[in-house]
Amino acid sequence: MSQNTKAQQEAFKLAVQQAKDTAHTIADAAGVKLTGISGIDTFQQGVAYRPHPMMKAAGAMMADAAPTPIESGDQEVTSTVTMRFEFEN
């Protein structure tokens, strides 16, 4: 499993937990009981890095160029979960 896939799964787990925590808080404040989940919709956005194809001649010209430094960095993965909960009095 790739690091990106692990990050996506963790983002979904956190989003679902936050939605459940919010639903429990709302149920407590309203004086009702949370009885279940009636639906879940998800959306995920991440940064994808894709190599660009190069023509053979461009590749030859690049061979004479100075090497490009590569710096490490962070990748942000965003997950949105919309959950519909069921409540009863």
LOKESE-142931 format. One record per residue: residue in three letters; residue number from 1; x, y, z of N, C-alpha, C, O, CB in turn. Coordinates in pm, whole numbers, plus 50000, padded with zeros to 5 digits. Glycine has a CB too. Layout:
N
NODE type seq  n.px  n.py  n.pz ca.px ca.py ca.pz  c.px  c.py  c.pz  o.px  o.py  o.pz cb.px cb.py cb.pz
NODE  Ala NUM     X     Y     Z     X     Y     Z     X     Y     Z     X     Y     Z     X     Y     Z
...
This chain:
89
NODE type seq  n.px  n.py  n.pz ca.px ca.py ca.pz  c.px  c.py  c.pz  o.px  o.py  o.pz cb.px cb.py cb.pz
NODE  Met   1 50085 49882 50000 50000 50000 50000 50090 50124 50000 50185 50132 50077 49903 50000 50123
NODE  Ser   2 50058 50219 49914 50141 50339 49902 50117 50434 50019 50015 50427 50087 50113 50410 49769
NODE  Gln   3 50214 50522 50040 50200 50623 50145 50080 50712 50118 50010 50753 50210 50328 50709 50155
NODE  Asn   4 50056 50742 49989 49944 50826 49952 49812 50759 49988 49721 50823 50041 49948 50859 49803
NODE  Thr   5 49801 50629 49960 49680 50554 49994 49659 50550 50145 49547 50564 50193 49686 50411 49937
NODE  Lys   6 49766 50530 50219 49757 50529 50365 49709 50665 50417 49626 50672 50508 49893 50493 50428
NODE  Ala   7 49762 50772 50359 49722 50906 50400 49574 50930 50368 49503 50991 50448 49809 51013 50330
NODE  Gln   8 49528 50883 50252 49387 50898 50215 49297 50822 50311 49194 50874 50354 49364 50849 50071
NODE  Gln   9 49335 50700 50345 49254 50620 50438 49249 50686 50576 49143 50690 50638 49311 50478 50450
NODE  Glu  10 49361 50738 50623 49365 50803 50753 49280 50930 50751 49211 50960 50849 49511 50837 50792
NODE  Ala  11 49283 51004 50640 49202 51125 50629 49053 51090 50636 48976 51160 50702 49233 51199 50498
NODE  Phe  12 49011 50982 50570 48871 50940 50577 48833 50897 50719 48724 50931 50767 48846 50825 50478
NODE  Lys  13 48920 50823 50785 48891 50780 50923 48870 50900 51014 48778 50902 51095 49004 50691 50977
NODE  Leu  14 48958 50999 51001 48946 51119 51084 48819 51197 51052 48752 51248 51142 49068 51209 51064
NODE  Ala  15 48785 51207 50923 48664 51280 50883 48539 51213 50937 48447 51280 50985 48656 51292 50730
NODE  Val  16 48534 51081 50929 48418 51006 50980 48408 51023 51131 48298 51044 51184 48427 50856 50943
NODE  Gln  17 48519 51013 51202 48517 51027 51348 48470 51166 51388 48393 51181 51484 48655 50999 51406
NODE  Gln  18 48515 51268 51317 48472 51405 51347 48323 51421 51323 48255 51488 51400 48551 51506 51263
NODE  Ala  19 48270 51362 51216 48127 51371 51187 48046 51301 51296 47942 51351 51339 48095 51310 51049
NODE  Lys  20 48093 51185 51341 48023 51112 51448 48026 51191 51578 47926 51198 51649 48085 50972 51468
NODE  Asp  21 48140 51249 51611 48152 51329 51734 48055 51447 51730 47989 51478 51829 48297 51379 51753
NODE  Thr  22 48047 51512 51614 47956 51626 51599 47811 51581 51614 47732 51650 51679 47978 51694 51463
NODE  Ala  23 47775 51469 51555 47638 51417 51564 47601 51387 51708 47490 51416 51752 47621 51291 51477
NODE  His  24 47693 51328 51783 47667 51299 51925 47648 51428 52004 47561 51436 52091 47782 51216 51986
NODE  Thr  25 47730 51528 51976 47717 51657 52044 47581 51720 52015 47516 51772 52105 47831 51752 52001
NODE  Ile  26 47539 51715 51890 47410 51772 51851 47296 51695 51916 47200 51755 51964 47395 51771 51697
NODE  Ala  27 47305 51563 51917 47201 51482 51980 47189 51514 52128 47078 51530 52180 47230 51331 51961
NODE  Asp  28 47301 51524 52197 47301 51558 52340 47238 51695 52363 47157 51713 52453 47443 51554 52397
NODE  Ala  29 47277 51793 52280 47225 51928 52296 47074 51934 52270 47003 52014 52331 47298 52023 52203
NODE  Ala  30 47026 51851 52178 46884 51851 52143 46801 51760 52232 46678 51760 52224 46867 51810 51999
NODE  Gly  31 46869 51682 52317 46798 51591 52405 46737 51472 52334 46634 51419 52377 46691 51665 52477
NODE  Val  32 46801 51428 52224 46753 51312 52151 46862 51206 52147 46976 51230 52186 46709 51352 52007
NODE  Lys  33 46824 51087 52099 46917 50976 52094 46960 50951 51949 46877 50948 51858 46854 50848 52154
NODE  Leu  34 47088 50936 51929 47142 50901 51797 47119 50751 51777 47168 50670 51856 47296 50938 51785
NODE  Thr  35 47045 50714 51673 47009 50573 51655 47078 50505 51537 47077 50382 51529 46862 50561 51638
NODE  Gly  36 47136 50580 51448 47201 50517 51334 47247 50615 51229 47233 50737 51244 47110 50417 51272
NODE  Ile  37 47302 50559 51123 47349 50637 51009 47265 50597 50889 47254 50479 50857 47503 50614 50983
NODE  Ser  38 47206 50696 50822 47122 50665 50707 47194 50684 50574 47143 50641 50470 46998 50750 50710
NODE  Gly  39 47311 50746 50575 47385 50762 50451 47519 50829 50471 47540 50904 50566 47305 50841 50353
NODE  Ile  40 47609 50799 50378 47743 50859 50381 47783 50894 50238 47771 50811 50148 47848 50761 50447
NODE  Asp  41 47829 51017 50218 47886 51059 50091 48028 51105 50118 48056 51163 50223 47801 51174 50024
NODE  Thr  42 48117 51078 50025 48257 51116 50045 48310 51193 49925 48263 51178 49813 48343 50992 50071
NODE  Phe  43 48409 51274 49954 48483 51345 49851 48626 51356 49899 48651 51388 50015 48420 51486 49821
NODE  Gln  44 48719 51331 49810 48859 51340 49850 48936 51417 49746 48915 51404 49626 48919 51201 49869
NODE  Gln  45 49027 51498 49797 49111 51578 49709 49253 51565 49757 49281 51581 49876 49066 51727 49706
NODE  Gly  46 49342 51537 49667 49483 51528 49701 49566 51584 49588 49515 51611 49479 49523 51383 49731
NODE  Val  47 49690 51601 49613 49780 51652 49511 49844 51533 49443 49906 51449 49509 49887 51748 49572
NODE  Ala  48 49831 51525 49315 49891 51415 49240 50007 51470 49157 49993 51570 49088 49786 51344 49149
NODE  Tyr  49 50117 51405 49166 50234 51445 49087 50246 51347 48971 50256 51226 48991 50365 51448 49174
NODE  Arg  50 50244 51401 48851 50253 51316 48733 50373 51361 48650 50393 51481 48630 50122 51321 48648
NODE  Pro  51 50451 51267 48604 50562 51306 48517 50509 51352 48381 50409 51300 48332 50662 51189 48499
NODE  His  52 50576 51448 48321 50537 51497 48190 50619 51426 48083 50741 51415 48097 50555 51651 48181
NODE  Pro  53 50555 51378 47977 50632 51314 47871 50723 51415 47802 50685 51531 47783 50537 51248 47767
NODE  Met  54 50840 51371 47765 50935 51460 47699 50970 51401 47563 50977 51279 47546 51063 51480 47785
NODE  Met  55 50990 51488 47467 51032 51442 47336 51179 51402 47344 51252 51449 47431 51011 51552 47227
NODE  Lys  56 51220 51315 47253 51356 51264 47254 51458 51378 47244 51558 51377 47315 51375 51165 47140
NODE  Ala  57 51436 51475 47157 51530 51586 47140 51539 51670 47267 51648 51713 47306 51490 51674 47022
NODE  Ala  58 51427 51693 47330 51426 51770 47453 51505 51697 47561 51572 51759 47643 51283 51797 47500
NODE  Gly  59 51495 51565 47561 51569 51485 47658 51719 51499 47638 51794 51505 47735 51530 51339 47647
NODE  Ala  60 51763 51504 47512 51905 51520 47483 51955 51656 47530 52065 51667 47583 51932 51503 47333
NODE  Met  61 51875 51760 47511 51914 51893 47556 51922 51898 47708 52007 51967 47764 51816 51998 47505
NODE  Met  62 51834 51827 47774 51833 51827 47919 51957 51759 47976 52000 51790 48088 51707 51757 47971
NODE  Ala  63 52015 51666 47900 52132 51594 47948 52249 51690 47971 52332 51666 48059 52173 51485 47848
NODE  Asp  64 52256 51798 47893 52364 51895 47909 52336 51998 48017 52427 52070 48058 52389 51965 47778
NODE  Ala  65 52214 52006 48064 52177 52106 48164 52224 52063 48303 52248 51945 48329 52024 52128 48163
NODE  Ala  66 52235 52162 48390 52272 52132 48529 52159 52055 48596 52042 52076 48563 52304 52264 48607
NODE  Pro  67 52192 51966 48689 52086 51890 48756 51994 51982 48838 52038 52082 48894 52147 51783 48848
NODE  Thr  68 51870 51945 48841 51771 52022 48916 51764 51969 49058 51741 51850 49078 51632 52016 48848
NODE  Pro  69 51782 52055 49157 51771 52007 49295 51625 51970 49326 51532 52039 49285 51823 52114 49395
NODE  Ile  70 51609 51863 49398 51475 51818 49438 51465 51833 49588 51545 51777 49663 51448 51670 49393
NODE  Glu  71 51366 51908 49630 51346 51931 49773 51229 51848 49822 51129 51832 49752 51323 52080 49802
NODE  Ser  72 51242 51797 49942 51130 51724 50000 51023 51822 50045 51050 51941 50063 51177 51635 50118
NODE  Gly  73 50904 51772 50064 50796 51860 50107 50680 51779 50158 50687 51656 50168 50751 51951 49994
NODE  Asp  74 50573 51847 50190 50454 51782 50240 50350 51776 50130 50347 51860 50040 50399 51855 50363
NODE  Gln  75 50266 51677 50140 50153 51665 50050 50027 51670 50135 50015 51596 50233 50160 51534 49964
NODE  Glu  76 49934 51755 50099 49810 51768 50176 49701 51684 50111 49677 51691 49990 49766 51917 50185
NODE  Val  77 49636 51603 50194 49524 51522 50148 49402 51568 50226 49403 51572 50349 49551 51367 50169
NODE  Thr  78 49296 51602 50153 49173 51650 50216 49061 51553 50188 49039 51515 50073 49137 51791 50165
NODE  Ser  79 48989 51513 50291 48873 51426 50277 48752 51493 50338 48758 51548 50448 48898 51289 50344
NODE  Thr  80 48642 51490 50266 48516 51543 50314 48416 51430 50322 48398 51354 50227 48464 51658 50223
NODE  Val  81 48351 51419 50437 48250 51316 50458 48121 51385 50497 48118 51464 50592 48295 51212 50566
NODE  Thr  82 48014 51356 50426 47882 51404 50462 47803 51283 50509 47780 51189 50434 47810 51477 50342
NODE  Met  83 47761 51287 50636 47688 51174 50693 47549 51220 50735 47532 51329 50789 47765 51113 50813
NODE  Arg  84 47451 51136 50711 47315 51161 50757 47285 51064 50871 47298 50942 50856 47211 51146 50640
NODE  Phe  85 47246 51120 50983 47222 51041 51102 47073 51033 51132 46996 51121 51093 47297 51099 51222
NODE  Glu  86 47034 50928 51201 46897 50910 51246 46890 50935 51397 46976 50892 51473 46845 50767 51210
NODE  Phe  87 46785 51005 51437 46766 51038 51579 46625 50998 51620 46536 50985 51537 46790 51191 51604
NODE  Glu  88 46607 50978 51749 46473 50956 51805 46464 51025 51940 46566 51049 52006 46441 50803 51819
NODE  Asn  89 46342 51057 51979 46321 51125 52107 46345 51032 52224 46331 51072 52340 46179 51181 52115
